[in-house]
Amino acid sequence: MGLPDADTIVTYPAGDLRADGRVLMASPHGDHLAVITDRTSIHPVDAAWPDQPADAGVLRTGAREYAIRDAVVAATDGDDLHIGSVPVRPGTEGWSFLVVHLLDADAAVGEGDEVELEADAATRRALSIGHTACHAAALALNRALADRWSKAAREDALGSPDFDGIAIASSRIEPSGSVDRYRLNKSLRRAGFDATGLADGLDGLAASVDATLAEWVADDARVRIERVGEDLTDRRTWVCELPHASARIPCGGTHVASLGELGSVNVSFALEDDGGTPVLVMTTRAGASA
């Protein structure tokens, strides 16, 4: 059997923890066995934007069960398989984009096997809470910083200047939270953002963001993922039905079904220096409801 010629079908955007699949490829990869199935419920980490970690989970075949040590995005042009580091953009013509499950090297899994994949529910929920809280906090931050723009800027899903989208350097989803880093560089200032006095007002900024988040959580705004198809590279959008608007953000991660599930959300800020460039760090934490 050659390299897969179609994208992996993924079921985690619908919230699925479990999926049945057929093994398309099983081959050594470093200290692991790399297993590709035709469909999976396991959310992988994408090296291009590694914000959400991979699901924990297991792969079962017959009576045997193997821990999934990691899950990563790979791509193939039919000749070579690139695992983790993908040289082309998702959706590039002639390429297939795949979820690779990394098992222990001695796992007895082979091509053609019918398998069951199951993500760990507690890990999935904690990361989904963190990712939903991250998006909500970004929108609330944009609102809190709106009066610092002196020029028209690209707007976010709610009509505020999109500080998050323009200044973001990295985002890391953690269990029940996230850490986002924003570069306050010259290009941001030329775009019209004024960071004057920001260092002295971080507590006030956090209070403003927290107040907006508390309002949205109290309204139990509904959250869903819209997708145009089931393939790994099909476009997916996070949609949150806030009281006065529907927020839409492109996103390939997993989420809870409402902001009310977050229980409460609080942010804190710090300013760091990165080679002479100020970096605003926002840490978001959610106290999830049962």
C-alpha positions as MATLAB code, in Angstrom:
seq = 'MGLPDADTIVTYPAGDLRADGRVLMASPHGDHLAVITDRTSIHPVDAAWPDQPADAGVLRTGAREYAIRDAVVAATDGDDLHIGSVPVRPGTEGWSFLVVHLLDADAAVGEGDEVELEADAATRRALSIGHTACHAAALALNRALADRWSKAAREDALGSPDFDGIAIASSRIEPSGSVDRYRLNKSLRRAGFDATGLADGLDGLAASVDATLAEWVADDARVRIERVGEDLTDRRTWVCELPHASARIPCGGTHVASLGELGSVNVSFALEDDGGTPVLVMTTRAGASA';
ca = [
       0.000    0.000    0.000;
       1.438    3.394   -1.000;
       1.213    6.758    0.660;
      -2.346    8.047    1.259;
      -3.787   10.090   -1.604;
      -6.561   11.866    0.358;
      -6.741   14.016    3.479;
      -7.527   12.358    6.786;
     -11.202   12.628    7.724;
     -11.403   14.233   11.180;
     -14.354   13.970   13.565;
     -13.085   16.014   16.534;
     -14.546   19.317   15.204;
     -17.992   17.843   15.939;
     -16.864   17.046   19.489;
     -16.362   13.328   18.867;
     -14.009   11.490   21.201;
     -14.197    8.148   19.394;
     -13.851    7.094   15.756;
     -13.440    3.863   13.829;
     -10.776    3.830   11.143;
      -8.664    1.692    8.855;
      -4.877    1.826    8.957;
      -3.482    3.220    5.702;
       0.153    3.245    6.787;
       2.196    1.987    9.734;
       5.942    2.531    9.625;
       8.843    3.321   11.979;
       9.454    6.988   12.728;
      12.336    7.621   15.112;
      11.536    5.871   18.375;
       7.872    5.441   17.462;
       5.532    3.703   15.068;
       3.787    6.237   12.840;
       0.212    5.195   12.114;
      -2.069    6.924    9.599;
      -5.754    6.028    9.472;
      -8.439    7.070    7.015;
     -10.364    8.842    9.794;
      -9.631    9.901   13.355;
     -11.126   11.603   16.391;
      -7.665   12.608   17.667;
      -6.789   16.306   17.426;
      -3.161   16.676   16.222;
      -0.676   19.464   16.784;
       0.141   21.482   13.668;
       3.725   22.713   13.413;
       2.580   25.676   11.285;
       0.608   27.148   14.218;
       1.115   24.865   17.244;
      -1.299   26.604   19.592;
      -3.358   23.626   20.792;
      -1.488   20.495   21.936;
      -2.465   17.094   20.637;
      -5.146   15.037   22.334;
      -4.118   12.248   24.659;
      -5.759    8.966   23.682;
      -5.535    5.335   22.703;
      -5.663    3.213   19.562;
      -7.337   -0.187   19.849;
      -7.105   -3.107   17.467;
      -8.839   -6.305   18.472;
      -8.136   -6.893   22.159;
      -4.987   -4.762   22.129;
      -4.796   -1.128   23.210;
      -1.893    1.255   22.610;
      -1.303    4.711   24.036;
      -1.053    7.487   21.461;
       2.145    9.261   22.512;
       1.603   12.191   20.151;
      -0.425   13.175   17.107;
       0.961   15.509   14.450;
       0.032   16.869   11.042;
       1.885   15.427    8.053;
       1.704   15.927    4.302;
       2.627   13.922    1.227;
       2.874   14.585   -2.495;
       2.712   10.844   -3.169;
       6.495   10.445   -3.162;
       7.659   11.735    0.220;
       5.970   11.936    3.623;
       6.739   14.997    5.745;
       5.811   14.408    9.389;
       5.538   17.424   11.681;
       7.328   19.916    9.441;
       5.191   20.430    6.343;
       6.808   22.300    3.403;
       3.596   23.549    1.754;
       0.428   25.353    2.774;
      -2.662   23.306    3.692;
      -4.790   22.599    0.650;
      -1.903   22.815   -1.834;
      -2.910   21.009   -5.016;
      -1.341   17.572   -5.390;
      -0.732   17.166   -1.664;
      -2.597   15.141    0.975;
      -2.674   16.316    4.573;
      -2.777   13.672    7.259;
      -2.996   13.001   10.974;
      -0.115   10.806   12.148;
      -0.559    8.929   15.432;
       2.741    8.112   17.131;
       2.700    4.861   19.113;
       5.434    2.947   20.912;
       7.743    1.317   18.379;
       6.719   -2.220   19.324;
       2.972   -1.677   18.777;
       1.510   -4.513   16.705;
      -0.416   -2.389   14.205;
      -0.288   -2.946   10.474;
      -1.694   -1.614    7.210;
      -5.286   -2.656    6.647;
      -6.089   -3.133   10.341;
      -9.489   -1.950   11.507;
      -8.930    0.170   14.610;
     -10.753    2.303   17.141;
      -9.318    5.658   18.200;
     -10.446    7.362   21.381;
      -9.360   10.692   22.840;
      -9.116   11.113   26.597;
     -12.240   13.005   27.661;
     -10.691   14.947   30.553;
      -7.718   16.158   28.496;
      -9.963   17.133   25.580;
     -12.332   19.080   27.817;
      -9.533   20.970   29.587;
      -7.947   22.012   26.272;
     -11.339   22.880   24.775;
     -12.066   25.133   27.759;
      -8.674   26.772   27.305;
      -9.211   27.361   23.587;
     -12.706   28.808   23.968;
     -11.497   31.085   26.772;
      -8.576   32.189   24.569;
     -10.859   33.351   21.740;
     -13.262   35.116   24.099;
     -10.388   36.878   25.874;
      -8.912   38.027   22.551;
     -12.207   39.640   21.550;
     -12.547   41.277   24.964;
      -8.958   42.566   24.727;
      -9.656   44.095   21.326;
     -12.625   45.947   22.832;
     -10.587   47.176   25.804;
      -7.830   48.563   23.537;
     -10.104   50.082   20.896;
      -9.503   53.693   21.968;
      -5.717   53.336   21.523;
      -5.965   53.325   17.727;
      -5.513   56.641   15.894;
      -5.960   55.151   12.418;
      -8.541   52.845   10.900;
      -7.444   49.252   11.421;
      -8.675   45.859   10.352;
     -11.684   44.985   12.485;
     -12.365   41.816   14.443;
     -15.580   39.795   14.353;
     -17.313   42.324   16.638;
     -16.176   45.498   14.891;
     -13.303   46.466   17.200;
      -9.805   47.121   15.832;
      -8.241   43.653   15.688;
      -5.268   44.110   18.023;
      -5.146   40.344   18.616;
      -5.020   39.479   14.926;
      -2.546   42.237   14.037;
      -0.085   41.999   16.950;
      -0.182   38.288   17.851;
       3.245   36.614   17.905;
       2.298   33.301   19.484;
      -0.573   31.598   21.274;
      -0.353   28.548   23.519;
      -3.464   26.719   24.647;
      -3.148   25.104   28.073;
      -5.581   23.083   30.189;
      -8.294   25.604   31.143;
      -6.323   28.569   29.874;
      -3.903   30.114   27.399;
      -0.872   32.384   27.061;
      -0.843   34.906   24.195;
       2.098   37.111   23.266;
       1.706   40.391   21.341;
       4.613   42.341   19.826;
       4.303   46.107   20.302;
       6.715   46.843   17.473;
       7.270   49.736   15.091;
       4.903   48.373   12.461;
       2.112   48.263   15.040;
       2.801   51.873   15.987;
       2.861   52.910   12.327;
      -0.524   51.219   11.938;
      -1.860   53.650   14.541;
      -1.638   51.786   17.862;
      -0.524   53.939   20.807;
       1.109   51.978   23.635;
       1.860   55.086   25.713;
       1.244   54.438   29.412;
       0.247   50.820   28.808;
       2.841   49.524   31.281;
       1.285   51.542   34.087;
      -2.268   50.465   33.305;
      -2.054   46.659   33.092;
      -4.261   46.090   36.138;
      -6.925   48.378   34.700;
      -6.684   46.644   31.341;
      -7.193   43.267   33.027;
     -10.212   44.608   34.923;
     -11.778   45.861   31.683;
     -11.256   42.536   29.901;
     -12.535   40.588   32.923;
     -15.708   42.681   33.059;
     -16.513   41.974   29.412;
     -15.821   38.270   29.874;
     -18.025   38.106   32.957;
     -20.908   39.606   30.953;
     -20.483   37.089   28.131;
     -20.136   34.105   30.476;
     -23.239   35.175   32.416;
     -25.183   35.272   29.131;
     -24.005   31.690   28.443;
     -23.233   32.570   24.824;
     -23.511   29.469   22.637;
     -20.437   28.192   20.785;
     -20.225   25.933   17.736;
     -17.805   24.920   15.010;
     -18.926   25.404   11.416;
     -17.100   23.403    8.750;
     -17.385   23.020    5.011;
     -16.334   19.355    5.032;
     -14.795   16.560    7.081;
     -11.240   16.617    5.702;
      -8.366   17.806    7.868;
      -7.778   20.881    5.683;
     -11.414   21.869    5.185;
     -12.103   25.345    6.526;
     -13.508   25.462   10.061;
     -14.860   28.484   11.920;
     -15.435   29.106   15.631;
     -18.810   30.798   16.060;
     -19.949   32.389   19.319;
     -23.459   33.822   19.575;
     -22.823   36.813   21.815;
     -25.770   38.936   23.019;
     -25.587   41.560   20.272;
     -23.482   39.912   17.569;
     -22.226   36.624   16.195;
     -18.441   36.349   16.491;
     -16.660   34.233   13.872;
     -12.971   33.263   13.990;
     -11.203   30.752   11.707;
     -10.009   27.923   13.972;
      -8.949   24.303   13.686;
      -9.091   23.479   17.395;
     -11.645   22.031   19.799;
     -14.103   23.941   21.975;
     -16.844   23.673   24.572;
     -20.467   24.345   23.636;
     -20.999   27.634   25.495;
     -19.161   30.351   27.386;
     -21.179   29.378   30.456;
     -19.158   26.159   30.601;
     -16.074   28.232   31.366;
     -17.484   29.075   34.800;
     -15.425   32.252   35.017;
     -12.574   33.748   33.011;
      -9.841   36.054   34.281;
      -6.809   37.510   32.576;
      -3.522   38.983   33.751;
      -0.928   40.989   31.821;
       2.811   41.435   31.849;
       5.215   43.389   29.655;
       8.406   41.668   28.561;
      11.336   42.699   26.389;
      12.261   40.725   23.271;
      15.495   42.134   21.892;
      14.332   45.687   22.447;
      10.738   45.109   21.343;
       8.080   45.277   24.084;
       5.862   42.198   24.230;
       2.481   42.224   25.947;
       1.735   38.828   27.499;
      -1.864   37.928   28.305;
      -2.469   34.894   30.519;
      -6.051   33.622   30.547;
      -7.459   31.245   33.142;
     -10.946   29.706   33.253;
     -12.586   28.200   36.323;
     -14.788   25.677   34.543;
     -18.261   24.750   35.738;
     -19.155   21.101   36.143;
];
